[in-house]
Amino acid sequence: MPRSNLARPSPNRKDVAFNVAIAEGLLMNGMNKRDLIQKSGISPSTVYNDLKHPDRMTVGRARRYFDVLQIPSEKRGAYL
């Protein structure tokens, strides 16, 4: 029997925007997720959980990601 998506919540627009911002930041800086993990000093499991579930992430970790990826402060408010 096919599975339905009725029980799964649709992603929040801010969550999608955050993931797009991180992906663009990685691309613009020529980095990958391993580089983000090393430069942010956050454990790999936490980074992957934050990218998978941005709604559960702390503001401090989001700021650290933005600092590492050099995302301007004017743009940061739209993603939080």
Residue pairs with C-beta under 8 A, 6 or more apart in sequence:
12 55
14 54
14 55
14 79
14 80
15 53
15 54
15 55
17 78
17 79
18 54
18 62
18 79
18 80
19 51
19 54
21 71
21 75
21 79
22 36
22 51
22 65
22 69
25 31
25 65
25 66
25 69
25 70
25 71
26 32
26 33
26 35
26 36
26 69
28 69
28 70
29 69
29 70
31 39
31 69
33 47
33 48
33 51
36 47
36 65
36 68
36 69
37 43
37 44
37 47
39 68
40 47
40 61
40 64
40 65
40 68
41 64
42 50
42 61
42 64
46 61
49 56
50 56
50 57
50 61
50 62
50 65
54 62
59 80
62 76
62 79
62 80
63 76
66 76
66 79
71 79
